[in-house]
Amino acid sequence: MTKVTLTVNGRAMTGECDDRTLLVHFIRDRLGLTGTHVGCDTTQCGACVVHLDGRSVKSCSILAVQASGSAVTTIEGIAAQGELHPVQVAFNQHHGLQCGFCTPGMVMTAIDMIGRHGGTLDEATVRLELDGNICRCTGYHNIVKAVLAADAAMHAEQRAAAE
């Protein structure tokens, strides 16, 4: 067993695991944060996306021991002071979810995407960047609308704060 120390959602957390334990299983089984879903264990579906040191990664593609010392943000860590993150609000307002299984990974991917593109997202870019996230319930139309709405809202807030 190896000791793994992470900063998860702003809190230092430590646990032991086998060297072969995937980060997704460490997050769910050792830390009890079950919002990160296990869909495929082969990096195909995107249900396990978290932010590792500020970048979105599929947590089924990295070992927990490889992430030791890093900062991890899960879906449980994106709301601030009890307020939903703007991407969560947009998914709700634009009906960007159905069963909800893929939603945590979609939301985490969208936050990273919005952060990297700085208010310049368009439908083609969103669809391209969501390619690694599978939703079996929707046709992605409302998910794309939600991401674009969140992008517009988040950058309107930034522009207003700058003025």
Protein Blocks (a to p, Z undefined) as FASTA:
>chain_A
ZZddddeehiacdddddfklcfklmmmmmnopakbccfklnopnopmgcceehiacdfkl
ccfklmgoiacddfklmpgghiacfklmmmmmnopafnommmmmmmmmmmmmmmmnnopa
cfklmmmmmmmpccfkbgolmmmmmmmmmmmmmmmmmmmmmZZ
